[in-house]
Amino acid sequence: MNTILFGLGPHAHRIYLKYFNQHANEIGKILIVDLETNKEKVEKYLGDAAFNYEIIYFPSSIRNLETTPKFVEKIISDKISTDKYDSAIISTEPKSHMMYINFSLKYGLKVMADKPLTAPVGTNTLTGAKKVWSDYVTILENYHNSASSRFDVMAQRRGHTGFLKARDILNEIVRKFNVPITKIKIFHSDGNWVMPNEIISRENHPYKYGYGKLMHSGYHFVDLVPFFMEVNWKNGFQTPHSNMAVCVYKHSDFLKFYGADFYRKLGREFESIDNDIFRQKNIFKNFGEYDVSAMIDYVDKDGDIMTQVMMEGAQSGFSKRAWFQEPFDTYKGNGRIRHEMVEVAIGPLLNLKIFSYQAKEIAEEKDMINDIGKLDHFEIDVFRNEKLIGGEAFEQIKPQTKNKQDHYIGQNEQARFDLLDAFYFDKQSDASLEGQKETIKLMSKIYEEISRKTTPKESVYDIRFIQKNGQISVFSVNTGDDIESTLIRQLQIENLAKFSPIYLGYEFNHDRLTYIYSEE
């Protein structure tokens, strides 16, 4: 079971490398594919690797391509022939997913792809929003026409024993009384407080390409809507139509009220914040969303409302971050804590609530205790009209994480490992590519609504490129384009293998944001 790991970022380090270490004797050899610009981080991540691996680095010019360049395909396909790789895990920034998915399907590899499946540049435009769905349709068709035997998506709440238990409880009542779920409420805050300069510079979980919270951790709370609606659908309650209202909270909104004076009050470290960012905050109106909320009415063929959904995803919410400089580990070592609440009602018969509230991050606490405020908090509270449906009037369920002696592993992490077990050892999984259809359709529709609240612009920012000979060129980046692709086109680069632009920083010029790059 030799595997190609496309992308070794913070998530892959925490999940996939840990899994490989635990299953080193079963998994086989790992071929790690990443960018030259990530070499230092990749090699640091591999410091504790206990499995057999090999690394290939490619120039950053290929970062966001949808078609695999010939020189990339040749190098990796030769490795497949030599070492008989049969599986692929795709864990790059999602703008690159399409290229590696297409490659993996072409060579008949089993695929495990991180969520989101794809994230088109300019997702908050109508074209980008529609592409979220068309990408899925294309991938599904290519998969069915390929020799690949399996395609899963790392949507870990579909492997979470607590959420699966909750769905079983709901299904029992819907099936028995032949009535649908009537209300679903979902709230998710990930504690991902982003410093003003990071809004501009981030390449991992970026905002500059027109997507944010929804394509970051927000995918999971969007996925929970179809996850629970499947209870209705599988019991004959079909909802062919839906009505939706969406509200977006942007970085430009946040920075108006949490401005330069606020950051200066936080301590000396924060005094180095670039004040120009606050003066130019309106540039972020076309960046990806910080928070998003949606109300959805699912209606039947007669137009009657069957189920109402309210969901909210926040990155501006409560965080334990108390520092300005980004640490090496931005995935779980940057003040991120989870505050999650789910409520599902079956009319007057049953109300089920799920709570997961942390008060400390992993760096502050190691014990796996399932109690409010603790790292492993996850509880299901079930309220029943017991005189009518039986059972207990109130029941509290607290699933426990499988004990790991050598390291902390929470319930969401365990769910990921369970999905990996299913993937590698051919067990049934609820996270198949086909099973993500309604989630991706919903994501596409939400972004369509967001696009209507985003003022269309042909270009949001510029690039200043400094060549080796000192010549300077300035190019505008189109809303649906990325930085590397713009440089390749404008500079008429033909040999991608030798083009790896280096990011130097940014500045503001005449109310425009300019990214500064140099030739390697």
Secondary structure by P-SEA (a helix, b strand, c coil): cbbbbccccccccccaaaaaaaacccccbbbbbbcccaaaaaaaaaccccccbbbbbbcccccccccccaaaaaaaaaaaaaccccbbbbbccccaaaaaaaaaaaaccbbbbccccccccccccaaaaaaaaaaaaaaaaaaaacccccccccccccccaaaaaaaaaaaaaaaaccccccbbbbbbbccccccccccccccccccccccccccccaaaaaaaaaacaaaaaaaccccccccbbbbbbcaaaaaacccaaaaaaccccccccccccccccccccccccccccbbbbbbcccccccbbbbbbbbccccccccccccccccccccbbbbbbbbbbbccccbbbbbbbbbcccccccccccccccccbbbbbbbbbcccccccccbbbbbbbccccccccccaaaaaaaaaaaaaaaccccccccccaaaaaaaaaaaaaaaaaacccccccbbbbbbccccbbbbbbbcccccaaaaaaaaacccccccbbbbbccccccccbbbbbbbcc
